[in-house]
């Protein structure tokens, strides 16, 4: 083969190699595009489902007020209720100044800022649990057929563009009436459970990681423990639920309480916390430890003042990601007795409770189409909480990241 022929053959091989490289990049890029498309579809579907067009026949009055008329800062609720009671011909003081009557009114009525009411934008109304929803349309369906829907609105009825995710959604309790349903008690239950989970799992998880990485001897027992911790991280969450039901609910007799849920979820995330913390500690260069020993520091001084401060970014990130997983868990909490409805907000570790994922699960199981909008509002709330946590993990990682 001549020199020119060899040169042509090399160029063809190089061109073929580059083509295979481009094809490989394209193949690996496709899953990324699919994943982003799926996430975008999920968000779009959930967000649009939190808004619906409704034809409603009000049980009380058809009174409504513009945003400027009803808005009064922190006193907006009372201001709108006063106007509503006056429109009903009731003296507002008989309800607003009587604690029991005020509580009953809150349970049966909801102050809402509708995006559109009979074609007028941003109107304050007081909806009632006895309002009759004649028809319910999705957001895009309502936009496409808005003229036909307007023609369907009868005498005494209203066409509302109802945003189900509003401030009242976070203060209302669960209810059998969709318009009265909210996440209030579920949010408090989630805060109680996750607060205790952090209280239990942070010291135990980080302490275990420090011992295994800095103090434990390299023998069969240590390797056996390490292997089992890694295996436990892959155990399905429902198995932890069965363990929590037997150990905490029945043997220790904590019952279906916040404490049982927190201990069960702590067991669930402990392997993740230990593994993440160990990896963060392991990433600290040995030269820093040696320099500390060279200055006369003891083992615990080196660990507490050199190793841990340099591993804090990885430990914090791992903890946040583990907590984010715990917030979204449903299966183990169903087993340890989370309730779909509780009349009062939990006020201690031994209170009965519900959490956001359980509340969403119960709404999804309802037959009423309006509960689908309520469930979407709950899902969007949960997604936003998770996004905030992931954002915090990313920020902390970047903020305290160190390179050696």
C-alpha positions as CSV (number, residue, x, y, z in Angstrom):
1,X,0.0,0.0,0.0
2,X,1.4,3.4,-1.0
3,X,1.9,6.2,1.5
4,X,-1.1,8.2,0.0
5,X,-3.4,5.1,0.3
6,X,-2.4,4.7,3.9
7,X,-3.1,8.4,4.6
8,X,-6.6,8.1,3.0
9,X,-7.4,5.0,5.1
10,X,-6.3,6.8,8.3
11,X,-8.6,9.7,7.4
12,X,-11.5,7.4,6.8
13,X,-10.9,5.6,10.2
14,X,-10.7,9.0,12.0
15,X,-13.9,10.2,10.3
16,X,-15.7,7.0,11.2
17,X,-14.5,7.3,14.8
18,X,-15.8,10.9,15.0
19,X,-19.1,9.8,13.5
20,X,-19.5,7.0,16.1
21,X,-18.6,9.6,18.8
22,X,-21.3,12.0,17.6
23,X,-23.8,9.1,17.4
24,X,-23.0,8.1,21.0
25,X,-23.4,11.7,22.3
26,X,-26.8,11.8,20.5
27,X,-27.9,8.5,22.0
28,X,-27.0,9.6,25.5
29,X,-28.7,13.0,25.0
30,X,-32.0,11.5,24.1
31,X,-32.8,10.2,27.6
32,X,-32.0,13.7,29.0
33,X,-34.5,15.3,26.5
34,X,-37.1,12.6,27.4
35,X,-36.6,13.2,31.1
36,X,-37.0,17.0,30.7
37,X,-40.1,16.5,28.5
38,X,-41.7,14.3,31.1
39,X,-41.0,16.7,34.0
40,X,-42.3,19.6,31.9
41,X,-45.4,17.6,31.1
42,X,-46.0,16.8,34.7
43,X,-45.6,20.4,35.8
44,X,-47.9,21.7,33.1
45,X,-50.6,19.1,33.8
46,X,-50.4,19.8,37.6
47,X,-50.3,23.6,37.3
48,X,-53.2,23.8,34.8
49,X,-55.3,21.4,36.8
50,X,-55.1,23.7,39.8
51,X,-57.4,26.2,37.9
52,X,-60.9,25.4,36.6
53,X,-63.9,27.1,35.1
54,X,-67.0,26.4,37.0
55,X,-70.7,27.2,36.7
56,X,-71.9,27.6,40.3
57,X,-75.2,28.3,41.9
58,X,-74.4,30.2,45.1
59,X,-76.4,29.1,48.2
60,X,-76.2,32.5,49.9
61,X,-75.6,35.7,47.8
62,X,-74.1,36.5,44.5
63,X,-72.3,39.5,46.0
64,X,-68.7,40.1,44.9
65,X,-66.1,42.9,45.2
66,X,-63.2,44.1,43.2
67,X,-59.7,43.5,44.4
68,X,-59.3,47.1,45.6
69,X,-62.7,47.0,47.4
70,X,-61.9,43.9,49.4
71,X,-58.2,44.1,50.0
72,X,-57.2,45.3,53.5
73,X,-53.8,43.7,54.1
74,X,-53.9,41.3,57.0
75,X,-57.5,42.2,57.7
76,X,-58.7,41.2,54.3
77,X,-60.6,38.2,55.5
78,X,-62.6,40.2,58.1
79,X,-63.3,43.0,55.7
80,X,-64.7,40.7,53.0
81,X,-66.7,38.7,55.5
82,X,-68.2,42.0,56.9
83,X,-69.3,43.0,53.4
84,X,-70.7,39.5,52.8
85,X,-72.7,39.5,56.0
86,X,-74.1,42.9,55.3
87,X,-75.1,41.6,51.8
88,X,-76.9,38.7,53.6
89,X,-78.7,41.2,55.9
90,X,-76.8,39.9,59.0
91,X,-75.2,42.2,61.6
92,X,-71.4,41.3,61.2
93,X,-70.8,41.8,65.0
94,X,-73.1,38.9,65.8
95,X,-70.7,36.5,64.1
96,X,-67.3,38.2,64.1
97,X,-67.3,39.0,67.8
98,X,-68.6,35.7,69.0
99,X,-65.7,33.1,68.9
100,X,-68.0,30.1,68.5
101,X,-70.1,31.7,65.7
102,X,-66.8,32.9,64.1
103,X,-65.4,29.3,64.1
104,X,-68.6,27.9,62.6
105,X,-68.5,30.6,59.9
106,X,-64.9,29.7,59.0
107,X,-65.8,26.0,58.7
108,X,-68.7,26.6,56.3
109,X,-67.3,29.5,54.3
110,X,-64.2,30.5,52.4
111,X,-63.0,33.9,51.2
112,X,-61.6,33.5,47.7
113,X,-60.1,35.9,45.2
114,X,-61.4,34.5,41.9
115,X,-59.4,35.2,38.7
116,X,-62.6,35.8,36.8
117,X,-66.3,36.1,37.8
118,X,-68.9,36.5,35.1
119,X,-66.2,38.1,32.9
120,X,-64.9,40.5,35.6
121,X,-61.3,39.9,36.7
122,X,-60.1,39.5,40.3
123,X,-63.3,39.5,42.3
124,X,-63.5,38.7,46.1
125,X,-66.3,36.3,47.0
126,X,-67.3,34.2,50.0
127,X,-68.0,30.7,48.9
128,X,-70.2,28.4,51.0
129,X,-70.1,24.6,51.5
130,X,-73.7,24.4,50.2
131,X,-72.9,26.1,46.9
132,X,-74.0,23.9,44.0
133,X,-71.4,23.3,41.3
134,X,-73.4,22.7,38.1
135,X,-70.4,22.1,35.7
136,X,-66.7,22.0,36.0
137,X,-64.3,22.5,33.1
138,X,-60.5,22.2,32.9
139,X,-58.6,25.4,32.2
140,X,-57.7,24.8,28.6
141,X,-61.1,23.2,27.8
142,X,-62.8,26.3,29.3
143,X,-60.7,28.6,27.2
144,X,-61.5,26.7,24.0
145,X,-65.3,26.6,24.6
146,X,-65.7,29.8,26.7
147,X,-68.5,31.3,24.5
148,X,-70.5,28.0,24.7
149,X,-70.0,27.8,28.5
150,X,-71.1,31.4,29.0
151,X,-74.3,30.5,27.1
152,X,-75.0,27.7,29.6
153,X,-74.9,30.0,32.6
154,X,-78.5,30.2,33.9
155,X,-80.3,32.7,36.1
156,X,-78.8,32.9,39.6
157,X,-75.7,31.1,38.5
158,X,-72.1,32.4,38.1
159,X,-69.2,31.5,35.8
160,X,-66.1,31.4,37.9
161,X,-62.4,30.9,37.1
162,X,-61.4,29.3,40.3
163,X,-57.7,29.1,41.4
164,X,-57.8,26.2,43.9
165,X,-54.3,27.0,45.2
166,X,-54.6,30.2,47.2
167,X,-53.8,31.4,50.8
168,X,-57.0,29.8,52.1
169,X,-55.9,26.4,50.9
170,X,-53.0,26.5,53.4
171,X,-55.3,27.4,56.4
172,X,-58.3,25.2,55.7
173,X,-58.5,21.6,57.1
174,X,-59.5,18.6,55.1
175,X,-63.2,18.5,54.3
176,X,-65.7,16.4,52.4
177,X,-66.6,19.5,50.4
178,X,-63.9,20.3,47.8
179,X,-64.2,24.1,48.1
180,X,-63.7,23.9,51.9
181,X,-60.7,21.5,51.7
182,X,-57.2,22.6,52.5
183,X,-53.8,21.5,53.7
184,X,-53.7,23.2,57.1
185,X,-53.5,20.2,59.5
186,X,-51.5,18.2,57.0
187,X,-48.8,20.9,56.7
188,X,-48.5,21.1,60.5
189,X,-48.4,17.2,60.7
190,X,-45.6,17.2,58.1
191,X,-43.7,19.9,60.1
192,X,-44.0,17.8,63.3
193,X,-42.9,14.6,61.7
194,X,-40.0,16.0,59.7
195,X,-38.8,18.1,62.6
196,X,-38.5,14.9,64.7
197,X,-37.0,13.0,61.8
198,X,-34.2,15.6,61.6
199,X,-33.8,15.6,65.4
200,X,-33.3,11.8,65.5
201,X,-31.5,11.1,62.3
202,X,-29.0,14.0,62.2
203,X,-27.0,13.1,65.3
204,X,-27.3,9.4,64.9
205,X,-26.4,9.4,61.2
206,X,-23.5,11.8,61.4
207,X,-22.2,10.3,64.6
208,X,-22.3,6.8,63.0
209,X,-20.5,8.1,59.9
210,X,-17.7,9.8,62.1
211,X,-17.2,6.6,64.1
212,X,-17.1,4.3,61.0
213,X,-14.8,6.6,59.1
214,X,-12.5,7.9,61.8
215,X,-12.5,5.5,64.7
216,X,-13.7,2.0,63.7
217,X,-11.0,-0.6,63.2
218,X,-10.8,-2.2,59.8
219,X,-12.0,-5.7,60.6
220,X,-14.7,-8.1,59.6
221,X,-17.3,-6.7,62.0
222,X,-16.8,-3.2,60.6
223,X,-17.0,-4.4,57.0
224,X,-20.1,-6.4,57.8
225,X,-21.8,-3.3,59.3
226,X,-20.8,-1.2,56.3
227,X,-22.1,-3.7,53.8
228,X,-25.5,-3.9,55.6
229,X,-25.8,-0.1,55.8
230,X,-25.4,0.0,52.0
231,X,-27.9,-2.8,51.6
232,X,-30.4,-1.1,53.9
233,X,-30.4,2.0,51.7
234,X,-32.0,-0.1,48.9
235,X,-34.7,-1.7,51.0
236,X,-38.3,-0.7,49.9
237,X,-39.9,1.9,52.1
238,X,-42.9,-0.3,52.8
239,X,-40.6,-2.7,54.6
240,X,-39.7,0.0,57.0
241,X,-43.4,0.7,57.5
242,X,-43.9,-2.9,58.5
243,X,-41.0,-2.7,60.9
244,X,-42.3,0.6,62.4
245,X,-45.8,-0.9,62.8
246,X,-44.4,-3.8,64.8
247,X,-41.7,-2.1,66.8
248,X,-43.0,1.4,67.5
249,X,-46.8,1.1,67.3
250,X,-47.3,-2.3,68.9
251,X,-44.2,-3.3,71.0
252,X,-43.4,0.2,72.4
253,X,-47.1,1.1,72.3
254,X,-46.6,4.6,70.9
255,X,-49.7,4.0,68.8
256,X,-50.5,5.7,65.5
257,X,-48.8,9.0,66.5
258,X,-46.3,11.5,65.2
259,X,-43.6,9.8,67.2
260,X,-44.1,6.4,65.5
261,X,-44.1,8.1,62.1
262,X,-40.9,10.1,62.9
263,X,-39.0,7.0,64.2
264,X,-40.1,5.0,61.1
265,X,-39.0,7.6,58.7
266,X,-35.7,8.1,60.6
267,X,-34.9,4.4,60.1
268,X,-35.7,4.9,56.4
269,X,-33.3,7.7,55.8
270,X,-30.5,6.8,58.3
271,X,-28.6,4.6,55.8
272,X,-28.7,7.5,53.2
273,X,-27.5,10.0,55.8
274,X,-24.7,7.7,57.0
275,X,-23.5,6.9,53.5
276,X,-23.6,10.6,52.4
277,X,-21.8,11.7,55.6
278,X,-19.1,9.1,55.2
279,X,-18.4,10.1,51.6
280,X,-18.1,13.7,52.7
281,X,-15.7,12.8,55.5
282,X,-13.7,10.5,53.3
283,X,-13.3,13.4,50.8
284,X,-11.3,15.5,53.3
285,X,-7.6,15.1,52.3
286,X,-5.4,13.0,54.7
287,X,-2.9,15.8,54.5
288,X,-5.2,18.1,56.6
289,X,-5.4,15.4,59.3
290,X,-1.6,14.9,59.2
291,X,-1.0,18.7,59.5
292,X,-3.4,18.8,62.5
293,X,-1.6,15.9,64.2
294,X,1.7,17.5,63.4
295,X,0.6,20.6,65.5
296,X,-0.1,18.4,68.5
297,X,-3.9,18.1,68.1
298,X,-5.6,14.9,69.4
299,X,-7.9,12.6,67.4
300,X,-11.1,14.2,68.5
301,X,-9.7,17.8,68.1
302,X,-8.7,16.9,64.5
303,X,-12.1,15.4,63.8
304,X,-14.2,18.2,65.3
305,X,-12.1,21.2,64.2
306,X,-10.6,20.0,60.9
307,X,-12.5,17.1,59.4
308,X,-16.1,18.1,60.2
309,X,-15.9,21.8,59.1
310,X,-14.4,20.6,55.8
311,X,-17.1,18.0,55.3
312,X,-20.1,20.1,56.3
313,X,-21.2,20.8,52.7
314,X,-21.5,17.1,51.8
315,X,-23.1,16.2,55.1
316,X,-25.7,19.0,54.8
317,X,-26.5,18.2,51.2
318,X,-27.0,14.5,52.1
319,X,-29.2,15.4,55.0
320,X,-31.4,17.7,52.9
321,X,-31.8,15.1,50.1
322,X,-32.7,12.4,52.7
323,X,-35.3,14.7,54.3
324,X,-36.7,15.5,50.9
325,X,-37.2,11.8,50.4
326,X,-38.9,11.4,53.8
327,X,-41.3,14.3,53.0
328,X,-42.6,12.5,49.9
329,X,-43.0,9.0,51.5
330,X,-46.5,7.6,51.8
331,X,-46.3,3.8,52.1
332,X,-44.6,3.5,55.5
333,X,-46.9,6.2,57.0
334,X,-50.0,4.4,55.8
335,X,-48.8,1.3,57.7
336,X,-48.0,3.1,60.9
337,X,-51.4,4.8,61.1
338,X,-51.4,8.2,59.4
339,X,-55.0,9.4,59.2
340,X,-56.7,10.8,56.2
341,X,-58.6,13.2,58.4
342,X,-57.9,14.7,61.8
343,X,-60.2,17.2,63.4
344,X,-57.4,19.1,65.2
345,X,-53.9,20.0,64.3
346,X,-51.2,17.8,66.0
347,X,-49.8,19.5,69.1
348,X,-47.1,17.1,70.3
349,X,-45.2,13.9,69.5
350,X,-48.1,11.7,70.8
351,X,-50.8,13.3,68.7
352,X,-52.6,11.7,65.9
353,X,-51.6,13.2,62.6
354,X,-51.8,13.3,58.8
355,X,-49.2,14.5,56.3
356,X,-49.3,16.1,52.9
357,X,-48.7,12.9,50.8
358,X,-51.5,11.1,52.7
359,X,-53.9,14.0,52.3
360,X,-53.2,14.0,48.5
361,X,-53.7,10.2,48.4
362,X,-57.1,10.5,50.1
363,X,-58.2,13.3,47.7
364,X,-57.2,11.4,44.6
365,X,-59.3,8.5,45.8
366,X,-62.4,10.7,45.9
367,X,-65.0,10.4,43.1
368,X,-65.8,14.1,43.0
369,X,-64.1,15.7,40.0
370,X,-63.4,18.9,42.0
371,X,-61.2,16.9,44.4
372,X,-58.8,16.3,41.4
373,X,-58.2,20.1,41.4
374,X,-57.7,20.0,45.2
375,X,-55.2,17.1,44.8
376,X,-53.3,19.0,42.1
377,X,-53.0,22.0,44.4
378,X,-51.6,19.7,47.1
379,X,-49.2,18.0,44.6
380,X,-48.0,21.4,43.4
381,X,-47.4,22.5,47.0
382,X,-45.4,19.3,47.7
383,X,-43.4,19.8,44.5
384,X,-42.6,23.4,45.4
385,X,-41.4,22.3,48.9
386,X,-39.1,19.6,47.3
387,X,-37.8,22.2,44.8
388,X,-36.9,24.5,47.6
389,X,-35.1,21.7,49.5
390,X,-33.2,20.7,46.4
391,X,-32.3,24.3,45.7
392,X,-31.1,24.7,49.3
393,X,-29.0,21.5,48.9
394,X,-27.5,22.9,45.6
395,X,-26.8,26.3,47.2
396,X,-25.1,24.8,50.3
397,X,-23.1,22.5,48.1
398,X,-21.8,25.4,46.0
399,X,-21.5,27.7,49.0
400,X,-19.3,25.5,51.1
401,X,-17.6,23.5,48.4
402,X,-13.9,23.3,48.7
403,X,-11.2,22.0,46.3
404,X,-7.9,20.8,47.4
